[in-house]
């Protein structure tokens, strides 16, 4: 049951990303290149955070790698979506940066939580 608690948010978020990639390109506003990269980085930061949470804080680098690889698979998926391309190096870079930021954010969050638990244990 503990594994489900850790991995279910990852699966749900990955499904949301996948669903977003199913939207045809002509249904998406164009001309928002920088905005698009911020969206990619944000959605993959969340994914990196969730994967690092599921794997354990010390494996933040693996979580960042998993997020980046999912980003590559997402680009491949988009080649099958009408009016979308799957060869955007900028998107993949934003995915890598975002997943790394999210994974590192979980690393530091977990450190703070561990310290708070340790301080609470000592005072009790």
N, C-alpha and C positions, 0 to 999 in steps of 0.2 A: 504493500500500500504506500510505503514511503517513496518508492520509485515513481509511482503514479503521480504523487503530489509534486515531485521534482520535475518530471518530464511532460506532464499534461500541458502546462503553460507553454512549453517549447513547441509542442505539436500544434497547439491552437494558433500560436503566433505564426508558425511556419505556414499553416493553412491559410491564414489571412494574407500573408505575402503572396502565396501561390494564387489565391483568388484575385488579388490585385493585378497580377501578371496576366490574367485571363481577359482583362478588359481590352477590347480592340483599340489600337492606336488612334483611330479617328474619333474615338469618344473621349480622348484626353486632350486637354489644352496643350498647344505647342508654344514655343517661344519662351519657355520658363526653364532654361537649361540649368542655371544655378539653383533655382527652386527645386528642380528635379533631383539634383545631387544632394541637397539638404534632406529631402524626403527619403532618399535611399539611405543616407547615413543615419538618419533617425530610426527608420524601421529596422535597420541592421544593428544599431546600438541596442535596441530593445532585445533583439534576438541574441546578441552576444552576451548581454546581461543575464538572460534567462538560461542560456546554455551553460554559462559559467556557474550559475547558481545550481544547476542540475549536476554538473560535473564535480564541483568543489572549487573553492577559490584559488587553490594553488595550481589549478589547471587552466588558468585564464588564457594562456597562449593557445591551448587546444580549442577552447571555446571560440577564440578569435579566428582560428583556422577553420573550424566548422562553419562559422558564419560566412566567411569568405567563400568557402566551397559551395555553400547553399546559394550564395549570390551568383556564382558561376553557373550552377544548375538552373537558377532562375533566368539568367540571360539565355541559356539554351532553350528553356521552356518558351520564352518569348518569341523564338524563331517560328513557333507553330501558332502564334497568335496573330490574327489579321492586323495588318498595318503596324506591326511592331518589329523592331530589329533586335537581334540577340548578340550584337557584336560591339556593344558600347563599353569601351575600356574605362571611360569616366564613371559609368554606373558601377562597374566591378570595383573600381578604386574606392568609390564612396561606400560600397558595401564592406570592403575590407577595413577601411578607416572606422566606419560605424561599429562594426562587430568588435574591433579591437577596443574602442572607447568603452563600449558596453561591458566587455569582459573585464577590463581594468577597473571600471566603476564597481563591478561586483566584488572584485578582489579587495578594494578599499572598504566597501560597505561591510563585507564579511569581517574584516579586521576590526572595524569599529564595533560591530555587534559582539564579536568575541570578547573584546575589552570590556564592553558594558556588562556582559554576562559574568565575567571574571570579577569585576568590581562589585556586582550585586551579590555574588557568592561570598566574597570576603566580608561584606558588611552584615550578612545574615547570621 
